[in-house]
């Protein structure tokens, strides 16, 4: 369909309500629109019902459906696999491998993507689990959670921040990543981002970054907020006049003043409190 074409074969059979066995099917060939498929199936259902109700039997055949006239034309019968030219290969002899060999080989087969999604879904949700598995990120997530990181937080950091930074998941240290995930709300954003970028470097350790606690002491931040507000009276009046989008401006100025070391959540709350006074 991505090439602008559609070819569909539909198998059709009917049976009485309550009947459990399947009756003979027919095959509608090479229909090229959803509308024609629906009309063709309806026409074949009606034809088969007429055959059975008249005392006849439906034959296993292929049909063409003419959308212009709504008619069905039988092309050829297909009763067995041989009608599709499937023949046994005489040079291939039956092979029955020992059970021990089968079990050994089965043990070597890696866990399928579908199984991996089902396994990690309870700790996350279907969408997050699918993103991790289809992106080849779930093994790093497994190791990061095993190293002590919270499941959802680890998934968000890996699928968003790590991928956005272009870090190779196979080269990243799960142990160091777990430290960063756990400390992500306590360290400055700039330090967190820098640590993520360097995560795959040989010998990387998160300890220096985790040690950079964000400034969250309101007594230390309050004088800075006061200076920012005093220096921008026009923006203060505009905010109080209804332009609440300016909150980001004030928070950004405080973060700039503190070189990104302030806790954004504390700054946000403090600025709101000051502007609401």
C-alpha positions as CSV (number, residue, x, y, z in Angstrom):
1,X,0.0,0.0,0.0
2,X,2.9,2.4,0.6
3,X,3.5,2.1,-3.2
4,X,-0.1,3.1,-4.0
5,X,-1.2,-0.4,-4.9
6,X,-3.4,-3.0,-3.2
7,X,-4.0,-6.7,-4.0
8,X,-6.1,-8.8,-1.6
9,X,-7.3,-12.4,-1.7
10,X,-10.3,-13.2,0.5
11,X,-11.3,-16.7,1.7
12,X,-15.0,-17.0,2.2
13,X,-17.2,-19.8,3.7
14,X,-20.6,-19.8,5.3
15,X,-22.3,-22.2,7.8
16,X,-25.5,-22.4,9.8
17,X,-25.8,-20.5,13.1
18,X,-24.6,-22.8,15.8
19,X,-22.6,-25.1,13.4
20,X,-19.1,-25.7,14.7
21,X,-17.4,-27.3,11.6
22,X,-16.2,-25.2,8.7
23,X,-17.7,-25.7,5.3
24,X,-15.9,-25.5,1.9
25,X,-14.3,-22.2,1.2
26,X,-13.7,-20.2,-1.9
27,X,-11.1,-17.6,-2.7
28,X,-11.8,-14.2,-4.2
29,X,-8.6,-13.1,-6.1
30,X,-6.8,-9.8,-6.6
31,X,-9.2,-7.2,-5.3
32,X,-7.8,-3.7,-5.2
33,X,-9.9,-1.6,-2.9
34,X,-11.5,-2.0,0.5
35,X,-14.8,-1.2,-1.0
36,X,-14.4,-4.0,-3.6
37,X,-13.3,-6.4,-0.9
38,X,-16.5,-5.8,1.1
39,X,-18.8,-6.0,-1.9
40,X,-17.0,-9.1,-3.2
41,X,-17.4,-10.9,0.1
42,X,-21.0,-9.9,0.4
43,X,-21.7,-11.2,-3.2
44,X,-19.9,-14.5,-2.5
45,X,-21.7,-15.0,0.9
46,X,-25.0,-14.5,-0.9
47,X,-24.0,-17.0,-3.7
48,X,-22.9,-19.7,-1.2
49,X,-26.0,-19.4,0.8
50,X,-28.0,-19.8,-2.4
51,X,-26.0,-22.9,-3.3
52,X,-26.5,-24.6,0.1
53,X,-30.2,-23.7,0.4
54,X,-30.9,-25.1,-3.0
55,X,-29.4,-28.5,-2.0
56,X,-26.1,-28.1,-3.8
57,X,-22.6,-28.1,-2.4
58,X,-20.0,-25.3,-2.7
59,X,-16.9,-26.3,-4.6
60,X,-13.4,-25.1,-3.6
61,X,-12.7,-22.6,-6.4
62,X,-11.1,-19.2,-7.1
63,X,-13.3,-16.4,-8.3
64,X,-12.9,-13.0,-9.8
65,X,-15.2,-10.2,-8.7
66,X,-16.3,-7.6,-11.3
67,X,-17.0,-4.5,-9.3
68,X,-18.7,-2.8,-12.3
69,X,-21.4,-5.5,-12.6
70,X,-21.2,-7.1,-9.1
71,X,-20.8,-10.5,-10.7
72,X,-18.5,-13.4,-9.7
73,X,-16.7,-15.5,-12.3
74,X,-15.2,-18.9,-11.4
75,X,-11.6,-19.4,-12.6
76,X,-10.3,-22.7,-11.4
77,X,-10.9,-25.3,-8.7
78,X,-8.4,-25.9,-5.9
79,X,-8.9,-29.0,-3.9
80,X,-5.6,-30.1,-2.5
81,X,-2.1,-28.7,-1.9
82,X,-1.0,-30.1,-5.2
83,X,-3.3,-27.7,-6.9
84,X,-0.9,-25.0,-5.8
85,X,2.0,-27.0,-7.3
86,X,3.4,-27.9,-3.8
87,X,5.2,-31.3,-4.3
88,X,7.4,-33.2,-1.9
89,X,11.1,-33.1,-2.5
90,X,12.2,-36.8,-3.1
91,X,15.8,-36.0,-2.2
92,X,15.0,-34.7,1.3
93,X,14.6,-37.5,3.8
94,X,12.7,-37.1,7.1
95,X,14.9,-35.9,9.9
96,X,14.0,-36.5,13.6
97,X,16.6,-34.8,15.8
98,X,17.1,-36.2,19.3
99,X,15.1,-34.5,22.1
100,X,18.3,-33.6,23.9
101,X,19.5,-31.7,20.9
102,X,16.2,-29.9,20.4
103,X,16.1,-28.9,24.1
104,X,19.7,-27.6,23.9
105,X,19.1,-25.6,20.8
106,X,15.8,-24.2,22.2
107,X,17.8,-23.0,25.3
108,X,20.1,-21.0,23.1
109,X,17.2,-19.1,21.4
110,X,17.1,-15.6,22.8
111,X,14.0,-14.1,24.4
112,X,11.7,-12.8,21.6
113,X,10.8,-9.1,21.5
114,X,7.2,-9.9,22.2
115,X,8.2,-11.9,25.3
116,X,10.5,-9.1,26.5
117,X,7.7,-6.5,26.2
118,X,5.3,-8.7,28.2
119,X,8.0,-9.3,30.8
120,X,8.7,-5.6,31.5
121,X,5.2,-4.2,30.9
122,X,4.0,-4.8,34.5
123,X,6.8,-2.5,35.8
124,X,6.1,0.2,33.2
125,X,3.2,0.2,30.8
126,X,2.7,-1.2,27.3
127,X,3.8,2.0,25.5
128,X,7.0,2.4,27.5
129,X,7.8,-1.3,27.3
130,X,7.3,-1.2,23.5
131,X,9.5,1.8,23.1
132,X,12.3,0.2,25.1
133,X,12.2,-3.1,23.3
134,X,11.8,-1.9,19.7
135,X,14.5,0.7,20.3
136,X,17.0,-1.9,21.6
137,X,17.0,-0.2,25.0
138,X,15.5,-2.8,27.3
139,X,18.7,-4.6,28.2
140,X,20.2,-1.4,29.5
141,X,17.0,-0.7,31.3
142,X,17.1,-4.2,32.9
143,X,20.6,-3.6,34.1
144,X,19.9,-0.1,35.3
145,X,16.9,-1.2,37.4
146,X,18.9,-4.1,38.7
147,X,21.5,-1.6,39.8
148,X,18.9,0.2,42.0
149,X,17.2,2.7,39.7
150,X,13.4,3.2,39.8
151,X,11.8,1.5,36.9
152,X,9.7,4.3,35.3
153,X,12.3,7.0,35.9
154,X,15.0,4.8,34.3
155,X,12.8,4.1,31.3
156,X,12.1,7.9,30.8
157,X,15.8,8.8,31.1
158,X,16.9,6.1,28.7
159,X,14.2,6.6,26.1
160,X,14.4,10.4,26.2
161,X,17.6,11.9,27.6
162,X,20.0,9.1,26.7
163,X,18.7,8.7,23.1
164,X,18.4,12.4,22.6
165,X,22.1,12.8,23.5
166,X,23.1,10.1,21.0
167,X,24.7,7.8,23.5
168,X,25.2,4.2,22.5
169,X,23.2,2.1,24.9
170,X,25.6,-0.8,24.5
171,X,28.5,1.3,25.7
172,X,26.7,3.0,28.7
173,X,27.4,1.9,32.2
174,X,24.2,0.8,33.9
175,X,25.7,1.2,37.3
176,X,26.7,4.8,36.7
177,X,23.4,5.5,34.9
178,X,21.5,4.2,38.0
179,X,23.3,6.8,40.1
180,X,22.3,9.6,37.8
181,X,18.7,8.5,37.6
182,X,18.4,8.4,41.4
183,X,20.0,11.8,41.7
184,X,18.4,13.5,38.7
185,X,16.1,15.8,40.8
186,X,18.9,16.8,43.2
187,X,21.6,17.9,40.8
188,X,21.7,20.8,38.5
189,X,20.2,20.1,35.1
190,X,23.4,21.1,33.3
191,X,25.4,18.7,35.4
192,X,22.9,15.9,34.7
193,X,23.0,16.5,30.9
194,X,26.7,16.6,30.8
195,X,27.0,13.4,32.7
196,X,24.5,11.7,30.3
197,X,26.6,12.8,27.3
198,X,29.8,11.3,28.9
199,X,28.1,8.2,30.1
200,X,29.6,5.9,27.4
201,X,33.2,7.2,27.8
202,X,35.7,4.7,29.2
203,X,36.2,5.0,32.9
204,X,33.2,7.3,33.4
205,X,32.0,7.8,36.9
206,X,28.9,9.6,38.0
207,X,30.2,10.5,41.5
208,X,31.4,14.1,40.7
209,X,28.1,15.0,39.1
210,X,26.0,13.4,41.8
211,X,28.0,15.4,44.4
212,X,26.8,18.7,42.7
213,X,23.7,19.2,44.8
214,X,21.3,21.8,43.3
215,X,20.8,24.9,45.4
216,X,17.4,24.5,47.1
217,X,17.8,26.7,50.2
218,X,15.2,29.4,49.9
219,X,17.2,31.7,52.1
220,X,20.0,31.6,49.6
221,X,17.7,31.9,46.5
222,X,15.3,34.6,47.8
223,X,17.8,37.5,47.5
224,X,18.5,36.5,43.9
225,X,14.8,36.3,43.0
226,X,14.2,39.7,44.6
227,X,17.0,41.3,42.5
228,X,15.6,39.7,39.3
229,X,12.1,41.1,40.0
230,X,13.4,44.5,40.9
231,X,15.5,44.7,37.7
232,X,12.5,43.8,35.5
233,X,9.5,45.9,36.7
234,X,7.8,45.9,33.3
235,X,7.8,42.1,33.1
236,X,6.5,41.9,36.7
237,X,3.5,44.2,35.8
238,X,2.9,42.3,32.7
239,X,2.8,39.0,34.6
240,X,0.5,40.4,37.2
241,X,-1.7,41.7,34.3
242,X,-2.3,38.2,33.0
243,X,0.8,37.2,31.0
244,X,1.7,34.2,33.1
245,X,4.0,32.8,30.4
246,X,6.6,35.3,31.8
247,X,7.1,33.0,34.7
248,X,9.6,31.1,32.6
249,X,11.5,34.3,31.9
250,X,12.0,34.9,35.7
251,X,13.0,31.3,36.4
252,X,15.4,31.4,33.5
253,X,17.0,34.6,34.9
254,X,17.5,33.0,38.3
255,X,19.0,29.9,36.7
256,X,21.4,32.1,34.7
257,X,22.3,34.0,37.9
258,X,23.1,30.8,39.7
259,X,24.9,29.2,36.7
260,X,22.3,26.5,36.5
261,X,22.9,25.3,40.1
262,X,19.5,26.3,41.5
263,X,16.7,23.7,41.9
264,X,14.2,24.8,39.2
265,X,11.2,23.5,41.2
266,X,12.2,25.6,44.3
267,X,12.8,28.6,42.1
268,X,9.5,28.2,40.3
269,X,7.6,28.1,43.6
270,X,9.5,31.0,45.0
271,X,9.0,33.2,42.0
272,X,5.3,32.4,42.0
273,X,5.0,33.3,45.6
274,X,6.8,36.6,45.1
275,X,4.8,37.6,42.0
276,X,1.6,36.8,43.8
277,X,2.3,39.0,46.7
